[in-house]
Every structure is written in structure tokens, then in C-alpha cells.
Amino acid sequence: MTETHFTKDHEWITVDGDVATVGITTYAADKLGDVVYVDLPVAGVSVAAGRVVGEIESTKSVGELFAPVDGEIVERNEDVVADPALVNADPMGAAWLIKVRFTELPQLLTAAEYEELTQA
């Protein structure tokens, strides 16, 4: 079973070897409201942890997507770009956003720590 990690920026991360799959949490999707536009980087783009790498626009606001790791984009979810509503329908599954090949995984939150963060 793959363990899911979280960031304070409301992103989830699963790791398979040296590739991190990244999406936004259900909490973030609920706070955004109906997602109408998603802008994601293309494969080959270098990213740095903590830097903005994309944008998620909803009927209520515009949110930024931050890179949780240093690395290179290896894939973006074209289904989400074509149908942004997937973010609301399945934020923790089919609506993953990017896959990043990384060299080092930073300190991330466990599910319990993330839940505590969102309850505060």
C-alpha cells in the first residue's frame, strides 16, 4: 500500500521510487469551490520546493499550486486540464495534478498531522 503524505499548502503526495504524484487535498478542493480552470507545468520543466508551479481557479478564487519537492516534471494530468471539475469530483484520486522526479523528499506531514492542521 502506498502511503500518502501531505504539505501545509494542502497538497497530497504519494511516492513511487523517485517519482512523487501530487494533487490537492479534499479539504483544499472544498475550500476552493467549483474548479473551472487548471494550469499545470509540462513535462521537462524543473521545479523547486515551495515555488509556484501552477494555478487552480474556481468560481470563488484563484489558488496556487506549489512544488512540494525539487525536481523535474515528468507528467501532468491532461484529464484535469481538459476537465477541471475532476478536482472537485475526485481530488485524492483521478484528479492528481503532476508527477515530479525528485532527488530528495522533504519533511512532510502524516495524515494525522494534516488532519490536526485542518482542524485548527
C-alpha positions as a Markdown table, in Angstrom:
| # | Residue | x | y | z |
|---|---|---|---|---|
| 1 | Met | 0.0 | 0.0 | 0.0 |
| 2 | Thr | 1.3 | 3.5 | -0.9 |
| 3 | Glu | 1.4 | 5.9 | 1.9 |
| 4 | Thr | 0.0 | 9.4 | 1.3 |
| 5 | His | 1.9 | 12.4 | 2.7 |
| 6 | Phe | 0.7 | 16.0 | 3.0 |
| 7 | Thr | 2.0 | 19.6 | 2.9 |
| 8 | Lys | 0.9 | 22.6 | 4.8 |
| 9 | Asp | -0.1 | 24.0 | 1.4 |
| 10 | His | -2.9 | 21.4 | 1.3 |
| 11 | Glu | -1.3 | 19.1 | -1.2 |
| 12 | Trp | -1.1 | 15.3 | -1.0 |
| 13 | Ile | 1.9 | 13.3 | -2.2 |
| 14 | Thr | 2.4 | 9.7 | -2.9 |
| 15 | Val | 5.8 | 8.3 | -3.8 |
| 16 | Asp | 6.7 | 5.5 | -6.2 |
| 17 | Gly | 10.5 | 5.2 | -6.3 |
| 18 | Asp | 11.9 | 8.6 | -7.2 |
| 19 | Val | 8.6 | 10.0 | -8.6 |
| 20 | Ala | 6.1 | 11.9 | -6.4 |
| 21 | Thr | 2.5 | 12.2 | -7.6 |
| 22 | Val | 1.0 | 15.4 | -6.3 |
| 23 | Gly | -2.6 | 16.7 | -6.0 |
| 24 | Ile | -4.7 | 18.9 | -3.8 |
| 25 | Thr | -6.5 | 17.6 | -0.8 |
| 26 | Thr | -10.2 | 17.2 | -0.4 |
| 27 | Tyr | -10.1 | 20.0 | 2.2 |
| 28 | Ala | -8.5 | 22.3 | -0.4 |
| 29 | Ala | -10.9 | 21.3 | -3.1 |
| 30 | Asp | -13.8 | 22.0 | -0.8 |
| 31 | Lys | -12.5 | 25.4 | 0.2 |
| 32 | Leu | -11.9 | 26.4 | -3.5 |
| 33 | Gly | -15.4 | 25.5 | -4.6 |
| 34 | Asp | -16.2 | 24.6 | -8.2 |
| 35 | Val | -12.9 | 24.4 | -10.1 |
| 36 | Val | -13.2 | 25.9 | -13.6 |
| 37 | Tyr | -9.6 | 26.1 | -14.7 |
| 38 | Val | -6.3 | 24.3 | -14.0 |
| 39 | Asp | -2.9 | 25.5 | -15.3 |
| 40 | Leu | -0.1 | 22.9 | -14.9 |
| 41 | Pro | 3.5 | 22.8 | -16.0 |
| 42 | Val | 4.5 | 20.5 | -18.9 |
| 43 | Ala | 7.0 | 17.6 | -18.7 |
| 44 | Gly | 10.6 | 18.6 | -18.6 |
| 45 | Val | 10.1 | 21.7 | -16.5 |
| 46 | Ser | 12.4 | 22.0 | -13.4 |
| 47 | Val | 10.6 | 22.9 | -10.2 |
| 48 | Ala | 11.8 | 23.9 | -6.7 |
| 49 | Ala | 10.1 | 23.0 | -3.5 |
| 50 | Gly | 7.9 | 25.9 | -2.2 |
| 51 | Arg | 7.8 | 27.6 | -5.6 |
| 52 | Val | 4.5 | 28.2 | -7.5 |
| 53 | Val | 4.2 | 25.7 | -10.4 |
| 54 | Gly | 0.6 | 26.0 | -11.3 |
| 55 | Glu | -2.8 | 27.6 | -10.7 |
| 56 | Ile | -6.2 | 26.4 | -9.8 |
| 57 | Glu | -9.1 | 28.7 | -10.5 |
| 58 | Ser | -12.6 | 28.3 | -9.1 |
| 59 | Thr | -15.8 | 30.3 | -9.1 |
| 60 | Lys | -14.7 | 31.7 | -5.7 |
| 61 | Ser | -11.0 | 32.3 | -6.0 |
| 62 | Val | -7.6 | 31.5 | -7.6 |
| 63 | Gly | -5.3 | 29.2 | -5.8 |
| 64 | Glu | -1.6 | 28.5 | -6.4 |
| 65 | Leu | -0.1 | 25.0 | -6.7 |
| 66 | Phe | 3.3 | 24.8 | -5.0 |
| 67 | Ala | 6.0 | 22.2 | -5.8 |
| 68 | Pro | 6.4 | 20.0 | -2.7 |
| 69 | Val | 9.8 | 18.8 | -3.9 |
| 70 | Asp | 12.8 | 19.8 | -6.0 |
| 71 | Gly | 12.9 | 18.0 | -9.3 |
| 72 | Glu | 11.6 | 17.7 | -12.9 |
| 73 | Ile | 8.0 | 17.4 | -14.0 |
| 74 | Val | 7.6 | 14.0 | -15.7 |
| 75 | Glu | 3.9 | 14.2 | -16.4 |
| 76 | Arg | 0.9 | 16.4 | -15.9 |
| 77 | Asn | -2.7 | 15.1 | -15.7 |
| 78 | Glu | -4.2 | 16.1 | -19.1 |
| 79 | Asp | -7.6 | 14.9 | -17.9 |
| 80 | Val | -7.7 | 17.6 | -15.2 |
| 81 | Val | -6.5 | 20.3 | -17.7 |
| 82 | Ala | -9.4 | 19.3 | -20.1 |
| 83 | Asp | -12.0 | 18.8 | -17.3 |
| 84 | Pro | -11.1 | 20.9 | -14.2 |
| 85 | Ala | -14.3 | 19.7 | -12.4 |
| 86 | Leu | -12.4 | 16.4 | -11.8 |
| 87 | Val | -10.6 | 18.3 | -9.0 |
| 88 | Asn | -13.9 | 18.5 | -7.1 |
| 89 | Ala | -15.1 | 15.0 | -8.0 |
| 90 | Asp | -12.0 | 13.1 | -7.0 |
| 91 | Pro | -9.2 | 15.3 | -5.6 |
| 92 | Met | -7.4 | 12.5 | -3.9 |
| 93 | Gly | -7.5 | 10.1 | -6.8 |
| 94 | Ala | -8.2 | 10.6 | -10.5 |
| 95 | Ala | -7.6 | 14.4 | -10.2 |
| 96 | Trp | -3.9 | 14.1 | -9.4 |
| 97 | Leu | -2.1 | 17.1 | -10.9 |
| 98 | Ile | 1.6 | 16.4 | -11.6 |
| 99 | Lys | 4.3 | 13.8 | -11.3 |
| 100 | Val | 7.7 | 15.0 | -10.3 |
| 101 | Arg | 11.0 | 13.1 | -10.4 |
| 102 | Phe | 12.9 | 14.2 | -7.2 |
| 103 | Thr | 16.2 | 13.6 | -5.6 |
| 104 | Glu | 15.3 | 14.2 | -2.0 |
| 105 | Leu | 12.0 | 14.0 | -0.2 |
| 106 | Pro | 11.5 | 16.9 | 2.3 |
| 107 | Gln | 9.8 | 16.5 | 5.7 |
| 108 | Leu | 6.1 | 16.0 | 5.0 |
| 109 | Leu | 3.0 | 15.7 | 7.2 |
| 110 | Thr | 1.4 | 12.4 | 8.1 |
| 111 | Ala | -2.3 | 12.0 | 7.6 |
| 112 | Ala | -2.9 | 12.6 | 11.4 |
| 113 | Glu | -0.7 | 15.8 | 11.4 |
| 114 | Tyr | -2.6 | 17.1 | 8.3 |
| 115 | Glu | -5.9 | 16.4 | 9.9 |
| 116 | Glu | -4.8 | 18.3 | 13.0 |
| 117 | Leu | -3.7 | 21.2 | 10.8 |
| 118 | Thr | -7.1 | 21.5 | 9.1 |
| 119 | Gln | -8.9 | 21.3 | 12.4 |
| 120 | Ala | -7.1 | 24.3 | 13.9 |
